[in-house]
Amino acid sequence: MKVVMLAAGVGSRLQAAPEKQMPKVLLRFDGKSLLQRHIDILKRHGIKEIVLAVGYRHEDIEREITAIGAEGFVRTVLNKDFTEGNIVTLWTVREEFCKDEPVLLMDADVLYDEGIITRLINSSHENCLLIDRDFDPGDEPVKICIRDNRIIEFRKWLTAEFDYCGESVGFFKLSSRIARQLIDQTGHYIAQSNREAPYEEAIRDLLLTSPPGTFACEDTTGLPWIEIDFQEDIERAKNQILPRIKNS
């Protein structure tokens, strides 16, 4: 199993001055960058390589990889069109999804408890999403909706009726077959010049068209994590999430 991690974006919603805006994967919490935290956790779970899709200020990320001695563990792939939608970033690393092995697809801008990755990797489901039912509803979270024990929606904006829903953590375990299908579907977006789409739309297409039982969820409710999108997320990560991670 390999990890493909998406870290190409600008992170413009953090609203820092351009000269101060670093890639989000380099944000530091308790002296460690998010990248270092990913590496430490994934190594403990037997992962042998992270393929890191980079773009914005990729040289800074390369320097961090060298500084922490991770050159043999992290391999970067450059998305030169990083100002476009993250579906373009996914397309940039498409070859990694066609190598007949399972893939963990991960957003890089997440601070999380190690138990979240444990739950994903150890899941009996070969195609698995993570759902947190304790979340603040609104337009920002990507939501997973469940009805009759099936995933029936996966989007920020909802119209379907459901039994319950939660927020997607942004980490996905994919079988080699579904990984290939995801890249095929991503290719349709690229061919149609729909390059501003979020990559979650391609996942959604597979979720809604695959036979029942193809995908499942693991519930991570209660385990601390946060996706870093806004400045207030950084403060919450430092003051609320990190202390819970350290005490878990």
Residue pairs with C-beta under 8 A, 6 or more apart in sequence:
1 47
1 101
1 102
1 103
1 104
1 121
2 47
2 48
2 49
2 50
2 51
2 96
2 99
2 101
2 102
2 103
2 104
3 42
3 47
3 49
3 50
3 51
3 103
3 104
3 106
4 50
4 51
4 53
4 93
4 96
4 97
4 103
4 104
4 105
4 106
5 25
5 38
5 50
5 51
5 52
5 53
5 105
5 106
5 107
5 108
6 53
6 86
6 89
6 90
6 105
6 106
6 107
6 108
6 199
7 23
7 24
7 25
7 35
7 52
7 53
7 54
7 55
7 61
7 108
7 109
8 53
8 54
8 55
8 56
8 58
8 79
8 82
8 86
8 89
8 92
9 23
9 24
9 55
9 56
9 82
9 86
9 89
9 109
10 21
10 56
10 82
10 83
11 21
11 23
11 24
11 56
11 109
11 228
11 229
12 21
13 229
13 230
14 21
14 24
14 228
14 229
14 230
14 231
14 234
15 230
15 231
16 231
22 57
22 60
23 54
23 56
23 57
23 58
23 60
23 61
24 34
24 108
24 109
24 228
25 33
25 34
25 35
25 38
25 52
25 61
25 108
25 109
26 33
26 34
26 35
26 60
26 61
26 64
27 33
27 34
27 109
27 228
27 234
28 34
29 37
29 111
29 237
29 238
29 242
30 242
30 246
32 40
33 64
33 68
34 108
34 109
34 110
34 111
34 228
35 52
35 61
35 64
35 65
35 68
35 70
35 74
35 108
36 64
36 68
36 70
37 111
38 50
38 106
38 108
39 50
39 68
39 70
39 73
39 74
41 114
41 117
42 50
42 117
43 73
44 114
45 117
45 118
45 121
47 104
48 73
49 73
49 74
49 75
50 73
50 74
50 75
51 75
51 76
51 77
51 93
51 96
52 61
52 65
52 74
52 75
52 76
52 77
52 108
53 76
53 77
53 79
53 89
53 90
53 92
53 93
54 61
54 62
54 76
54 77
54 78
54 79
54 82
55 78
55 79
55 80
55 81
55 82
55 89
56 82
58 76
58 78
61 76
62 76
65 71
65 74
65 76
77 92
77 93
77 96
78 92
79 88
79 89
79 92
81 88
81 195
82 88
82 89
84 195
84 196
85 195
85 196
85 197
85 198
85 199
86 198
86 199
87 186
87 189
87 190
87 194
87 195
87 196
87 197
87 198
87 199
87 201
87 202
88 190
88 195
89 199
90 182
90 183
90 186
90 199
90 202
91 183
91 186
91 187
91 189
91 190
94 183
94 186
94 187
96 103
97 103
97 174
97 179
97 180
97 182
97 183
98 179
98 180
98 183
99 176
100 176
101 176
102 126
102 173
102 174
102 175
102 176
102 179
103 173
103 174
103 176
103 179
104 120
104 121
104 171
104 172
104 173
104 174
105 171
105 172
105 174
105 182
106 170
106 171
106 172
107 170
107 171
107 227
109 227
109 228
109 229
110 169
110 170
110 171
110 225
110 226
110 227
110 228
111 225
111 226
111 228
111 237
111 241
111 242
111 245
112 169
112 223
112 224
112 225
112 226
112 245
113 223
113 224
113 225
113 244
113 245
113 248
114 245
114 248
115 220
115 223
115 248
116 130
116 169
116 171
116 220
116 223
116 225
117 171
119 130
119 218
119 220
119 223
120 128
120 130
120 171
120 173
120 218
121 173
123 173
123 216
123 218
125 173
125 215
125 216
125 218
126 173
126 174
126 175
126 178
127 172
127 173
127 174
127 175
127 178
127 214
127 215
127 216
128 172
128 173
128 215
128 216
128 217
128 218
129 144
129 151
129 154
129 168
129 169
129 172
129 215
129 216
129 217
129 218
130 168
130 169
130 170
130 171
130 172
130 217
130 218
130 219
130 220
131 144
131 146
131 166
131 167
131 168
131 169
131 217
131 218
131 219
131 220
131 221
132 166
132 167
132 169
132 219
132 220
132 221
132 223
132 225
133 164
133 165
133 166
133 219
133 221
134 166
134 221
134 222
135 141
135 166
135 167
137 143
139 156
139 157
140 156
140 229
141 156
141 167
141 168
142 154
142 155
142 156
142 167
142 168
142 170
142 198
142 200
143 153
143 154
143 155
143 156
143 158
143 165
143 166
143 167
143 168
144 151
144 153
144 154
144 165
144 166
144 167
144 168
144 217
145 151
145 152
145 153
145 154
145 158
145 160
145 162
145 164
145 165
146 152
146 162
146 163
146 164
146 165
146 217
147 160
147 161
147 162
147 163
148 163
150 212
151 207
151 215
151 216
151 217
152 160
152 162
152 208
153 159
153 160
153 162
153 165
153 204
153 208
154 168
154 200
154 203
154 204
154 207
154 208
155 200
155 201
155 204
158 165
166 219
166 221
168 200
169 220
169 225
169 227
170 227
172 203
174 182
178 206
178 210
178 214
181 206
182 202
182 203
182 206
185 202
185 205
185 206
186 199
186 202
188 202
189 195
189 197
189 201
189 202
206 214
206 215
207 215
223 248
224 240
224 241
224 244
224 245
224 248
225 241
226 233
226 236
226 237
226 241
227 233
228 234
228 237
